[in-house]
Amino acid sequence: MGGRGAVFSLEAAMTIRRATHADAPGVARVHVDSWRETYRGIVPDDFLDGLSYGRREQMWRGGLENPNWQGVMFVAEDPALGVVGFVAGGPPREPLGSFDCELWAIYLLRVHQGKGLGRGLFTRFVGEMASLGQTSMFLWVLAENPTVGFYRHMGGKKVGEKEVELGGKMLLEHAYGWHGLGVMGW
């Protein structure tokens, strides 16, 4: 899956590369816009409308600029449009079984879905985690997320569920998990 400094080329000159602090505005835009595209009708509109590019940029910049940040982030970049997707993760925010690491976020603007970028981001992250000695991974996703089948397609098995409150509404999240990160052969 490539070394730590590898840049992955995809169709139409798209690349997947390690994120830098300069990517924070683009990551924030993708984060907010993806939530609005994906969760409209699932998460209350007031919550989605209240998402802020500035707050998301500050959050991601805080990690990317911190030399002690334990997270890993890669971006999918279009040479003309900039960042169109990203993946981030690292140590579990909350333990779940014996899983070593957590994929915290993977977002891709809807217009760029179905072109291999999501798979590219996912496999790049898994490769990095395996190279760091991680052997298992999990993620949380809203059960009503219309793209939840992607995680099953990528070999994830449902390993948990919990309720979360977003915008005053209780929603169900599912955890998907993967074991054997170092031997996954995508």
Secondary structure, DSSP 4 states (H G I P E B T S, - for coil): ---TT--EE-GGG-EEEE--GGGHHHHHHHHHHHHHHHHBTTB-HHHHHT--HHHHHHHHHHHHT-TT---EEEEEEETTTEEEEEEEEES-SS--TT--EEEEEEEE-GGGTTSSHHHHHHHHHHHHHHHTT--EEEEEEETT-TTTHHHHHTT-EEEEEEEEEETTEEEEEEEEEEE-GGG---
